[in-house]
């Protein structure tokens, strides 16, 4: 049975960034590393977006950027600069094409395309079973998310950011190439927090996505009908083809996933709670977590010690408490924030980079009563 020092389960953003960080670091040159994933990573199966101040480490892979965003709904229709930030889009296929060959070329890394069926912690090692074989590892980094885990408790509410997106190509020019639609709440809310998200790649190509922050998923047809209706109402009765589709669901919760980490099995990515609870954005935070994790490994300290809880988690928790009890309030909260505060400040806050004075500006933008009630409920 093959044995490895490190086994990385899942070759998404977290798994690939971790494998690359270990592979290029001389400190781990003597360590044997196995990467397991069920897919061959040759499909454009997802899109990652994030905002960043200035140049970043992924700029050579970025597919499209925008310096202006649109936020719309009942309270506002606003196009605004996000300077000094830039909104960046990274396609999964471009990320895979860059990192997969690079990782496979490291002499101490083995890549196996198989689906993991079971992880079993033993006394001194971990047994990982795939569809056709077994591997042993001293330490396992797993990106396998187990949805029932946070649902077994009630202290931390669990919502989902769930969406269906169509990359469409129109016969005529209809899109504003210079502006990304960040949140358009003009769509019927139906008791939830629902918005459209539009990323134009050219004047006749764009990703049009219907997104919800809510507890339960919809039937696929409801997402699709919402996209069709939005295109018709905003761009007219145009002819278009659907070039690609994507579907996703990201947990939105402050549940402490790290408490399930052990000395031998450590959860990464969404499975490790690396998604921003109040927005679902995961990629950029993952890119910041991986280097910290690698440095932690070098210290020899237990993996169970690698976690942190900041005041921003408390802000996230209050918002999720509100949306869990009154899901329809989402559009009012976000619209009020963008109406009364600069978009750049809001993005800075959502990246956990603001100071206390700036945070006070943000939390006082929406109507205060829902937050006061949520605060008292948490305290008492």
Long-range contacts (C-beta under 8 A, 24 or more apart in sequence): 1-134, 1-135, 1-136, 2-34, 2-110, 2-133, 2-135, 2-136, 3-32, 3-125, 3-135, 3-136, 3-137, 4-32, 4-33, 4-34, 4-110, 4-135, 4-136, 4-137, 4-138, 5-31, 5-32, 5-33, 5-137, 5-138, 5-139, 6-31, 6-32, 6-33, 6-34, 6-137, 6-138, 6-139, 6-140, 6-141, 7-33, 7-34, 7-36, 7-126, 7-128, 7-135, 7-137, 7-139, 7-140, 7-141, 8-33, 8-34, 8-35, 8-36, 8-140, 8-141, 8-143, 9-36, 9-37, 9-116, 9-119, 9-128, 9-140, 9-141, 9-142, 9-143, 9-144, 10-36, 10-37, 10-142, 10-143, 10-144, 10-268, 10-269, 11-35, 11-36, 11-37, 11-39, 11-41, 11-96, 11-100, 12-143, 12-269, 13-48, 13-95, 13-269, 13-282, 13-283, 13-286, 13-287, 14-143, 14-268, 14-269, 14-270, 14-272, 14-274, 14-286, 14-289, 14-290, 15-141, 15-143, 15-268, 15-269, 16-95, 16-96, 16-99, 16-100, 16-103, 17-99, 17-286, 17-287, 17-290, 18-141, 18-268, 18-290, 18-293, 18-294, 19-99, 19-103, 19-106, 19-109, 20-99, 20-102, 20-103, 21-290, 21-291, 21-294, 22-109, 22-294, 23-102, 23-103, 23-106, 23-108, 23-109, 24-106, 25-294, 27-298, 28-108, 28-297, 29-108, 30-108, 31-108, 32-108, 32-110, 33-106, 33-108, 33-109, 33-110, 34-109, 34-110, 34-111, 34-112, 34-135, 34-137, 35-103, 35-109, 35-110, 35-111, 35-112, 36-112, 36-114, 36-116, 36-128, 36-130, 36-135, 37-113, 38-113, 38-114, 38-115, 38-116, 39-113, 40-113, 41-96, 41-100, 42-93, 42-96, 43-92, 43-93, 44-91, 44-92, 44-93, 44-244, 45-92, 45-93, 45-246, 46-92, 46-246, 46-248, 47-89, 47-90, 47-91, 47-92, 47-165, 47-199, 47-207, 47-246, 48-89, 48-90, 48-92, 48-95, 48-282, 48-283, 49-87, 49-88, 49-89, 49-90, 49-199, 49-281, 49-283, 50-87, 50-88, 50-90, 50-281, 50-283, 50-284, 51-82, 51-85, 51-86, 51-87, 51-88, 51-284, 51-347, 51-351, 52-85, 52-86, 52-88, 52-284, 53-84, 53-85, 53-86, 54-84, 54-86, 56-88, 57-287, 58-88, 58-90, 58-95, 58-287, 59-88, 60-98, 61-90, 61-94, 61-95, 61-98, 62-88, 62-89, 62-90, 63-89, 63-90, 63-91, 63-94, 63-201, 64-88, 64-89, 64-199, 64-201, 65-89, 66-178, 66-179, 66-180, 66-199, 67-178, 68-178, 68-179, 68-180, 69-179, 69-180, 69-181, 69-182, 69-343, 70-179, 70-180, 70-181, 70-182, 70-184, 71-182, 71-183, 71-184, 71-334, 71-335, 71-338, 71-343, 72-181, 72-183, 72-184, 72-185, 72-186, 73-183, 73-184, 73-185, 73-186, 73-195, 73-331, 73-334, 73-335, 74-185, 74-186, 74-331, 74-335, 75-332, 75-335, 75-336, 75-339, 76-335, 76-338, 76-339, 78-338, 78-339, 79-179, 80-338, 80-342, 80-343, 81-343, 81-344, 82-343, 82-344, 82-347, 83-344, 84-344, 85-344, 85-347, 85-348, 87-180, 87-182, 89-199, 90-283, 116-142, 116-144, 119-144, 119-265, 121-262, 121-264, 121-265, 125-264, 126-264, 126-265, 138-264, 139-264, 139-265, 139-266, 139-303, 140-264, 140-265, 140-266, 141-266, 141-267, 141-268, 142-265, 142-266, 142-267, 142-268, 142-271, 143-267, 143-268, 143-269, 143-270, 143-271, 143-272, 144-271, 145-251, 145-269, 145-270, 145-271, 146-271, 147-251, 149-255, 149-257, 149-260, 150-251, 150-253, 150-255, 150-257, 153-255, 156-253, 156-254, 156-255, 156-256, 156-317, 156-320, 157-253, 157-320, 157-321, 157-324, 158-215, 158-251, 158-252, 158-253, 158-255, 159-213, 159-214, 159-215, 159-251, 159-252, 159-253, 159-320, 159-323, 159-324, 159-327, 160-212, 160-213, 160-214, 160-215, 160-216, 160-217, 160-249, 160-250, 160-251, 160-252, 161-211, 161-212, 161-213, 161-248, 161-249, 161-250, 161-251, 161-252, 161-279, 161-280, 162-211, 162-212, 162-214, 162-217, 162-218, 162-248, 162-249, 162-250, 163-197, 163-209, 163-210, 163-211, 163-212, 163-223, 163-246, 163-247, 163-248, 163-249, 164-209, 164-210, 164-220, 164-223, 164-224, 164-227, 164-245, 164-246, 164-247, 165-197, 165-207, 165-208, 165-209, 165-210, 165-245, 165-246, 165-247, 166-207, 166-208, 166-209, 166-224, 166-227, 166-242, 166-244, 166-245, 167-205, 167-206, 167-207, 167-208, 167-242, 167-243, 167-244, 167-245, 167-246, 168-205, 168-206, 168-208, 168-231, 168-240, 168-241, 168-242, 168-243, 169-204, 169-205, 169-240, 169-241, 169-243, 170-204, 170-205, 170-235, 170-238, 170-239, 170-240, 171-204, 171-238, 171-239, 171-240, 172-204, 172-238, 173-203, 173-204, 174-203, 174-204, 174-235, 174-236, 174-238, 175-200, 175-202, 175-203, 175-204, 175-205, 175-206, 175-235, 176-200, 176-203, 177-201, 177-202, 177-203, 183-334, 183-338, 184-230, 185-331, 185-334, 185-335, 187-226, 187-229, 187-230, 189-328, 189-330, 189-331, 191-327, 191-328, 192-327, 192-328, 192-330, 193-323, 193-327, 193-328, 193-329, 193-330, 193-331, 194-226, 194-331, 195-331, 196-226, 196-227, 196-230, 205-243, 207-246, 209-246, 213-252, 213-280, 213-323, 213-327, 213-330, 214-323, 214-327, 215-324, 215-327, 217-249, 220-247, 223-247, 250-275, 250-280, 250-282, 251-275, 251-280, 252-277, 252-278, 252-279, 252-280, 252-320, 253-277, 253-320, 254-313, 254-316, 254-317, 254-320, 256-307, 256-309, 258-304, 258-306, 258-307, 261-303, 261-304, 261-306, 261-307, 262-303, 262-304, 263-302, 263-303, 263-304, 264-303, 266-293, 266-303, 266-306, 268-293, 276-316, 276-350, 277-313, 277-316, 277-317, 277-320, 278-315, 278-316, 278-319, 278-320, 278-350, 279-350, 281-350, 284-351, 310-352, 311-359, 312-352, 315-359, 315-363, 317-378, 318-371, 318-374, 318-375, 318-378, 321-374, 321-377, 321-378, 322-370, 322-371, 322-374, 325-374, 326-370, 329-370, 332-366, 332-367, 333-366, 333-370, 336-365, 336-366, 336-367, 337-362, 337-365, 337-366, 339-365, 340-365, 341-365
